[in-house]
Amino acid sequence: MHVRYFAAARAAAGTPAEEHRAGSVAELVEQLVARHGEPLARVLSRSSLLVDGLTCHDRSAPLPAGVTVDVLPPFAGG
């Protein structure tokens, strides 16, 4: 799957995007934290995850092959 990072998530991950393999959203989050550490863990704790453009609130949700996951931290402004 393709993971894209935006704003503070991009800064914490140190990359705009990367490829991963995970069976569920929770497994993906574990992989991201293992790879990028505590800075990204803090951002992920308050971020929205979009799976192929749809907000995913269920961390146990399966992730089919070939999806795009966007990590969107809260944005300031109006």
GUDO-183803 format. One record per atom (N, C-alpha, C): x, y, z; atom name. Coordinates in Angstrom, 2 decimals, decimal comma, m for minus. Each point is the difference from the previous one (the first is absolute). Example, Ala and Ser with C-alpha at 12.3 -4.5 7.8 and 13.67 -1.06 7.14 Angstrom:
       c1       c2       c3  atom
    13,19    m5,69     7,80     N
    m0,89     1,19     0,00    CA
     0,90     1,20     0,00     C
    m0,35     1,05    m0,72     N
     0,82     1,19     0,06    CA
    m0,77     1,09     0,73     C
# end
This chain:
       c1       c2       c3  atom
     0,84    m1,17     0,00     N
    m0,84     1,17     0,00    CA
     0,88     1,23     0,00     C
    m0,55     1,08    m0,44     N
     0,70     1,26    m0,08    CA
    m0,45     0,86     1,18     C
     0,93     0,47     0,81     N
    m0,32     0,86     1,15    CA
     0,52     1,40    m0,31     C
    m0,89     0,98     0,10     N
     0,38     1,40    m0,25    CA
    m0,14     0,78     1,30     C
     0,99     0,84     0,26     N
     0,02     0,82     1,21    CA
    m0,21     1,46    m0,36     C
    m0,74     0,71     0,84     N
    m0,25     1,42    m0,22    CA
     0,38     0,80     1,24     C
     0,46     1,23    m0,23     N
     0,29     0,98     1,06    CA
     0,92    m0,59     1,08     C
    m0,44     0,03     1,26     N
     0,84    m0,47     1,12    CA
     0,35    m1,48    m0,13     C
    m0,86    m0,78    m0,62     N
     0,30    m1,42    m0,20    CA
     1,18    m0,16    m0,96     C
     0,04     0,82    m1,03     N
     1,11    m0,04    m0,94    CA
     1,30     0,37     0,70     C
    m0,05     1,02     0,83     N
     1,20     0,41     0,74    CA
     0,46    m1,10     0,95     C
    m0,92    m0,63     0,70     N
     0,36    m1,05     0,96    CA
     0,53    m1,25    m0,68     C
    m0,54    m0,33    m1,16     N
     0,44    m1,19    m0,73    CA
     1,27     0,27    m0,80     C
     0,23     1,26    m0,34     N
     1,18     0,34    m0,77    CA
    m0,11    m0,36    m1,47     C
    m1,22    m0,24    m0,46     N
    m0,23    m0,37    m1,40    CA
    m1,44     0,35    m0,36     C
    m0,27     0,31    m1,26     N
    m1,38     0,28    m0,38    CA
    m0,84    m1,26    m0,21     C
     0,67    m1,13    m0,28     N
    m0,75    m1,23    m0,27    CA
     0,93    m1,21     0,06     C
    m0,60    m1,17     0,18     N
     0,76    m1,25     0,01    CA
    m0,95    m1,17    m0,22     C
     0,58    m1,15    m0,26     N
    m0,77    m1,21    m0,23    CA
     0,05    m0,90     1,23     C
    m1,12    m0,66     0,30     N
    m0,09    m0,93     1,13    CA
    m0,89    m1,17    m0,38     C
     0,10    m1,06     0,78     N
    m0,93    m1,13    m0,08    CA
    m0,54    m0,24     1,40     C
    m1,31     0,03     0,13     N
    m0,62    m0,23     1,30    CA
    m1,39    m0,55    m0,23     C
    m0,44    m0,86     0,90     N
    m1,31    m0,61    m0,12    CA
    m1,13     0,83     0,58     C
     0,35     0,93     0,89     N
    m1,03     0,83     0,64    CA
     0,57     1,39     0,27     C
    m0,88     0,91     0,32     N
     0,42     1,35     0,35    CA
     0,90    m0,04     1,23     C
    m0,36    m0,78     1,01     N
     0,81    m0,09     1,23    CA
     1,40    m0,51    m0,31     C
     0,11    m1,00    m0,86     N
     1,30    m0,54    m0,38    CA
     0,82     1,06    m0,73     C
    m0,64     0,76    m0,87     N
     0,70     1,07    m0,70    CA
     0,52     1,04     0,98     C
    m0,84     0,42     0,94     N
     0,43     0,99     0,99    CA
     1,20    m0,52     0,79     C
    m0,01    m1,26     0,39     N
     1,14    m0,59     0,71    CA
     1,26     0,07    m0,85     C
    m0,12    m0,32    m1,28     N
     1,16     0,06    m0,90    CA
     0,53     1,42    m0,14     C
    m0,90     0,96    m0,12     N
     0,42     1,39    m0,15    CA
     0,74     0,49     1,23     C
    m0,51    m0,34     1,19     N
     0,66     0,40     1,25    CA
     1,34    m0,70     0,14     C
     0,07    m1,28    m0,36     N
     1,27    m0,72     0,08    CA
     1,04     0,61    m0,93     C
    m0,42     0,46    m1,15     N
     0,94     0,56    m0,98    CA
     0,41     1,43     0,35     C
    m0,95     0,80     0,49     N
     0,27     1,44     0,16    CA
     0,04     0,48     1,44     C
    m0,36    m0,82     0,95     N
     0,16     0,33     1,41    CA
    m1,06     0,89     0,61     C
     0,35     0,50     1,16     N
    m0,92     0,77     0,84    CA
    m0,54     1,27    m0,66     C
     0,81     0,74    m0,76     N
    m0,58     1,21    m0,63    CA
    m1,22    m0,32    m0,87     C
     0,08    m1,06    m0,79     N
    m1,15    m0,35    m0,82    CA
    m1,11    m0,61     0,85     C
     0,34    m0,73     1,04     N
    m1,03    m0,56     0,89    CA
    m0,87     1,11     0,59     C
     0,63     1,11     0,40     N
    m0,77     1,14     0,55    CA
    m0,94     0,57    m1,04     C
     0,49     0,16    m1,23     N
    m0,83     0,54    m1,07    CA
    m1,13    m0,97    m0,33     C
     0,30    m1,29    m0,09     N
    m1,03    m0,99    m0,32    CA
    m1,12    m0,03     1,04     C
     0,35     0,27     1,25     N
    m1,01    m0,07     1,07    CA
    m1,11     1,03    m0,19     C
     0,27     1,04    m0,77     N
    m1,02     1,04    m0,21    CA
    m0,36     0,19    m1,47     C
     0,47    m0,90    m0,86     N
    m0,23     0,13    m1,44    CA
    m1,22    m0,80    m0,47     C
    m0,53     0,42    m1,13     N
    m1,01    m0,77    m0,70    CA
     0,71    m0,85    m1,04     C
    m0,50    m1,21    m0,20     N
     0,52    m0,87    m1,04    CA
    m1,07    m0,18    m1,05     C
     0,36     0,26    m1,24     N
    m0,92    m0,19    m1,11    CA
     0,48    m1,20    m0,80     C
    m0,90    m0,93    m0,28     N
     0,31    m1,17    m0,80    CA
    m0,74     0,18    m1,33     C
     0,78     0,18    m1,05     N
    m0,56     0,31    m1,31    CA
    m1,01     1,14     0,08     C
     0,36     1,04     0,77     N
    m0,81     1,20     0,07    CA
    m1,12     0,00     1,02     C
    m0,21    m1,11     0,69     N
    m1,08    m0,09     0,99    CA
     0,58    m0,08     1,41     C
    m0,52     0,81     0,91     N
     0,46    m0,02     1,38    CA
    m0,20    m1,37     0,61     C
     1,03    m0,48     0,68     N
    m0,06    m1,31     0,64    CA
     0,16     0,20     1,52     C
    m1,06    m0,27     0,75     N
     0,03     0,14     1,46    CA
     0,30    m1,33     0,69     C
    m0,13    m1,09    m0,73     N
     0,16    m1,34     0,56    CA
     1,41    m0,50    m0,24     C
     0,81     0,01     1,05     N
     1,41    m0,43    m0,14    CA
     0,12    m1,49    m0,29     C
    m1,06    m0,77     0,20     N
     0,07    m1,44    m0,31    CA
    m0,44    m0,28    m1,44     C
    m0,34     1,04    m0,74     N
    m0,47    m0,18    m1,38    CA
     1,10    m0,61    m0,87     C
    m0,38    m0,94    m0,85     N
     0,99    m0,59    m0,91    CA
     0,41     1,00    m1,07     C
     1,21    m0,18    m0,51     N
     0,52     0,85    m1,08    CA
     0,26    m0,88    m1,23     C
    m0,84     0,13    m1,01     N
     0,22    m0,78    m1,21    CA
     1,28     0,45    m0,71     C
     0,56    m0,88    m0,79     N
     1,20     0,33    m0,77    CA
    m0,31     1,15    m0,96     C
     0,99     0,86    m0,19     N
    m0,11     1,06    m0,99    CA
    m0,69     1,27     0,45     C
    m0,40     0,09     1,27     N
    m0,68     1,21     0,47    CA
     1,01     1,12     0,26     C
    m0,50     1,21     0,08     N
     0,79     1,15     0,42    CA
    m0,51     0,45     1,35     C
     0,91     0,17     0,95     N
    m0,35     0,48     1,34    CA
     0,63     1,37     0,17     C
    m0,82     0,99     0,31     N
     0,47     1,36     0,25    CA
    m0,01     0,26     1,50     C
     1,10     0,55     0,51     N
     0,11     0,38     1,41    CA
    m0,17     1,51     0,07     C
    m1,15     0,43     0,57     N
    m0,34     1,42     0,04    CA
    m0,07     0,49     1,45     C
     1,02     0,72     0,44     N
    m0,08     0,58     1,34    CA
    m0,98     1,17    m0,01     C
    m0,42     0,46     1,17     N
    m0,88     1,16     0,05    CA
     0,70     1,20    m0,64     C
    m0,76     0,76    m0,76     N
     0,54     1,19    m0,65    CA
    m0,52     1,24     0,70     C
     0,82     1,01     0,11     N
    m0,40     1,28     0,57    CA
    m0,42     0,95    m1,12     C
    m0,73     0,99     0,34     N
    m0,38     0,98    m1,00    CA
    m1,47    m0,05    m0,31     C
    m0,39     0,73    m1,00     N
    m1,41     0,04    m0,31    CA
    m0,32     0,31    m1,36     C
# end
